[in-house]
């Protein structure tokens, strides 16, 4: 019997219509200690609600939704962690992604609700590119991004053979934020010294994270605007972790030229970005992030490897290349001749 062709259904469209729900549900569960409470043993909704001091009816709805999202399991009346939540949503374990959902629900979603007006006017709901507003915005959430980038930063260190360094290695961490890129390299060798560039308020977070990871005594601060401060020179490595997308094309090109001047011959620049393909048809996450830049910046966007490669060559770098890492996109590397 001949098979009928696949029927088009509205299922995907309806999933998108409810796409706002999962991050809000996860954030409530994180906020009420659900995943932490289940880390030790399965529990009932009544036990979890009593511990969190919330209503059993309210928490039961959240717990059942998490079962549907396959982040919890249920046997009888007891709920337990699923593998993904056990690995990433328990605060006592690393890496911990739970705080990222606070950033999503408190800082991103409210601004995205203004998207219709942003598209109409061309003006962002909020601009993260000025110190007055941006410094507090980044200081409030960059720590939650640390676990997202640490695995990729560690692979970068392995690729550059940081652990085998026998002489000092100077790392210029631009828009340092949580300090994850410099910290990951410094943890691989005591030869690594970090010069962190960011606004003064954000650098307080950078220092706190460096201290927490035992490398704070090898961190120096370069406070101020990325395009105005003096980077010094002779750096071996420069890292730009998720910064070009908020700077936009013109400032990014100027920034890469400035980084080129700060590196010593043979030095490496490493760029992490949400990369799109050449015809901007994917990946979906990178295209969605471009809209996030529309909402939150005056000129930000996401870029392709070929576009960034052109900027790097224009700045004087050679051999733009990709390094596969456990992240949303590969790292872009290039060398100062």
C-alpha positions in Angstrom: 0.0 0.0 0.0 1.4 3.4 -1.0 2.2 5.7 1.9 0.5 9.0 2.1 2.8 12.0 2.0 3.7 13.6 5.4 0.9 15.9 6.4 1.7 19.5 7.4 0.6 20.1 11.0 0.6 23.2 13.2 2.6 21.4 16.0 5.8 23.3 15.5 4.0 26.6 15.3 2.2 25.9 18.6 5.4 24.8 20.3 6.8 28.2 19.3 3.7 29.9 20.6 4.5 28.5 24.0 8.2 29.0 23.7 8.3 31.6 26.4 7.1 29.1 29.0 10.1 26.7 29.6 12.6 29.4 30.7 10.0 30.9 33.1 9.2 27.5 34.5 12.9 26.5 35.0 13.6 29.8 36.6 10.8 29.3 39.2 12.1 25.8 39.9 15.7 27.1 40.4 14.4 30.0 42.5 12.5 27.6 44.8 15.4 25.2 45.2 13.7 22.3 43.4 16.7 20.8 41.7 18.9 21.2 44.7 16.3 19.6 46.9 16.0 16.6 44.6 19.8 16.2 44.4 19.9 14.0 47.6 16.7 11.9 46.9 13.3 11.9 45.2 10.6 13.8 47.0 6.9 14.5 46.8 5.3 17.8 45.8 4.2 18.3 49.3 7.7 17.9 50.7 9.2 20.2 48.1 6.5 22.9 48.6 7.0 22.8 52.4 10.7 23.2 52.0 10.3 26.1 49.5 7.4 27.7 51.5 5.2 27.8 48.5 1.8 26.4 47.7 1.6 22.7 46.9 -0.9 23.4 44.0 1.5 26.0 42.5 4.6 23.8 42.7 2.8 20.7 41.5 2.0 22.4 38.2 5.7 23.4 37.8 6.9 19.9 38.7 4.6 18.2 36.2 5.6 20.7 33.5 9.2 19.8 34.2 8.3 16.1 33.8 6.8 17.0 30.4 10.0 18.9 29.5 12.0 15.8 30.5 13.9 17.7 33.2 12.3 15.7 36.0 11.0 12.1 36.3 8.1 11.0 38.4 7.4 7.6 40.0 4.2 7.4 41.9 4.0 10.7 43.9 7.8 11.2 44.0 9.8 13.4 41.7 13.5 12.9 40.8 16.1 14.6 38.7 16.5 13.7 35.0 20.1 13.4 33.7 20.2 16.9 32.2 18.9 18.6 35.3 21.2 16.5 37.5 24.2 17.6 35.4 23.5 21.3 34.9 20.8 22.6 37.3 22.1 21.6 40.7 23.9 24.6 42.3 26.3 22.4 44.2 27.7 20.8 41.0 29.7 22.3 38.2 28.9 23.4 35.6 25.8 25.1 37.0 23.5 26.8 34.5 20.6 27.7 36.8 21.6 31.4 37.2 21.4 31.9 33.5 17.6 31.6 33.7 17.4 34.5 36.1 19.3 36.6 33.4 16.8 35.4 30.8 13.6 36.1 32.8 14.7 39.3 34.6 16.9 41.0 32.0 16.1 39.7 28.5 12.4 38.8 28.3 11.2 42.2 29.6 13.2 44.0 26.9 12.1 41.5 24.2 8.5 42.4 25.0 9.3 45.8 23.3 10.4 44.1 20.1 7.5 45.5 18.0 8.4 49.0 18.9 12.1 48.3 18.4 11.4 47.1 14.8 9.3 50.2 14.2 11.7 52.8 15.4 15.1 51.0 14.8 16.1 52.0 18.4 17.0 49.4 21.0 14.8 48.9 24.1 18.0 49.2 26.1 21.6 49.8 25.0 24.4 47.9 26.7 27.1 49.8 25.0 27.4 52.7 27.3 29.0 52.5 30.8 26.1 54.2 32.5 23.6 51.5 31.7 25.8 48.7 30.4 28.1 48.3 33.4 25.4 47.4 35.8 23.7 45.2 33.2 26.8 43.1 32.7 28.0 43.1 36.3 24.6 41.6 37.3 24.8 38.6 35.0 28.3 37.8 33.7 28.9 35.4 36.5 26.1 33.2 35.2 27.8 32.9 31.8 31.0 31.5 33.3 30.0 27.8 33.0 28.8 28.3 29.4 32.3 29.4 28.2 34.7 27.6 30.6 34.8 24.3 28.6 35.6 26.2 25.4 38.2 28.3 27.1 39.8 25.2 28.5 40.1 23.6 25.0 41.7 26.9 23.8 44.4 26.5 26.5 45.0 22.9 25.5 45.2 23.8 21.8 47.8 26.6 22.6 49.7 24.2 24.9 49.5 26.6 27.8 50.3 23.8 30.4 53.8 23.4 28.8 54.7 27.1 29.0 58.1 27.6 30.6 58.2 31.4 30.4 55.5 34.0 31.2 52.4 34.1 29.0 50.6 37.4 28.9 46.8 37.1 28.2 44.8 40.2 27.2 41.2 39.4 28.2 39.0 42.0 26.4 35.6 42.7 27.8 36.6 40.2 30.4 33.2 40.0 32.2 33.4 37.0 34.5 37.0 36.5 33.5 36.4 33.0 32.2 38.8 33.1 29.3 41.8 34.4 31.2 41.0 32.3 34.3 40.7 29.1 32.3 44.1 29.7 30.8 45.6 30.7 34.1 44.4 27.6 35.8 46.4 25.6 33.3 49.8 27.2 34.0 51.2 29.5 36.7 53.1 31.2 33.9 49.9 32.9 32.8 49.2 36.5 33.7 46.0 38.2 32.8 45.3 41.8 31.8 41.5 42.2 32.0 39.8 45.0 30.1 36.3 46.1 31.1 34.3 48.8 33.0 35.4 49.3 36.6 32.1 47.9 38.0 32.4 44.8 35.9 36.0 44.3 36.9 34.9 43.8 40.5 33.1 40.7 39.3 36.2 39.6 37.3 38.4 40.0 40.3 36.0 38.1 42.6 35.8 35.2 40.1 39.6 35.1 39.7 40.0 35.1 43.5 37.5 32.2 43.7 39.5 30.2 41.2 42.9 30.9 42.9 44.4 33.1 40.2 43.4 36.6 41.5 47.0 37.5 42.3 47.8 37.2 38.6 45.1 39.5 37.4 45.6 43.2 36.6 42.8 45.6 35.7 42.6 47.9 32.6 39.4 49.8 33.4 37.5 51.8 30.8 36.0 51.8 27.3 37.4 49.1 25.0 38.4 51.5 22.3 39.8 54.2 24.5 42.0 52.5 27.1 45.7 51.6 26.6 46.1 47.8 26.2 49.9 48.0 26.4 51.8 45.7 24.1 53.7 42.4 23.9 50.7 40.2 24.8 50.9 36.6 23.7 47.2 35.9 23.5 44.1 38.1 23.2 40.6 36.8 23.9 37.4 38.4 22.7 34.6 36.3 24.3 31.2 37.3 22.9 32.0 41.0 22.4 31.9 41.7 18.7 28.2 41.0 18.5 27.4 43.9 20.8 29.9 46.2 19.2 28.7 46.0 15.7 30.7 46.1 12.5 32.4 49.5 12.7 33.5 49.3 16.3 34.5 45.6 15.9 36.8 46.4 13.0 38.5 49.2 15.0 38.8 46.9 18.0 40.6 44.2 16.0 43.1 46.7 14.7 43.7 47.8 18.3 44.2 44.2 19.4 46.6 43.6 16.6 48.8 46.4 17.9 48.7 45.0 21.4 49.9 41.5 20.4 53.5 40.5 19.9 54.6 38.9 16.7 53.4 35.3 16.7 50.6 36.2 19.1 47.2 34.7 18.8 43.7 36.3 18.8 40.8 34.1 19.9 37.2 35.2 19.2 34.1 33.5 20.4 30.8 34.5 18.7 27.4 33.3 17.7 28.3 32.7 14.1 25.9 32.6 11.2 26.5 31.0 7.8 27.2 33.1 4.8 23.6 33.5 3.6 22.2 34.0 7.1 19.9 31.0 6.9 21.2 29.4 10.1 22.0 28.3 12.7 18.7 29.3 14.3 20.3 30.2 17.7 22.7 32.6 16.1 19.9 34.2 14.1 17.8 34.6 17.2 20.7 36.2 18.9 20.9 38.8 16.2 17.4 39.8 17.2 18.6 40.0 20.8 21.3 42.5 19.6 18.6 44.5 17.8 16.7 44.7 21.1 19.8 45.5 23.3 22.3 47.4 21.2 22.4 50.3 18.7 24.5 48.4 16.1 25.0 44.9 17.3 24.5 41.8 15.1 25.8 38.3 14.5 28.5 37.6 11.9 29.8 34.9 9.7 33.3 33.4 9.7 34.1 34.9 6.3 33.0 38.3 7.5 35.2 38.2 10.6 38.0 36.7 8.6 37.9 39.8 6.3 38.1 42.1 9.3 41.1 40.1 10.8 43.0 40.3 7.5 42.2 44.0 7.2 43.7 44.5 10.7 46.9 42.7 9.7 46.2 39.2 11.0 47.0 36.1 9.1 45.6 32.6 8.8 42.1 33.1 10.2 40.9 29.6 11.2 38.3 27.7 13.2 38.9 25.7 16.4 36.1 23.3 17.3 35.2 23.7 21.0 32.2 22.7 23.1 30.2 25.9 22.6 27.6 27.4 20.4 30.1 28.0 17.6 33.8 27.2 16.9 36.4 29.7 18.1 37.9 32.0 15.4 41.7 32.1 15.7 44.2 34.2 13.8 47.9 35.1 14.2 49.9 38.4 14.2 52.8 37.8 11.8 
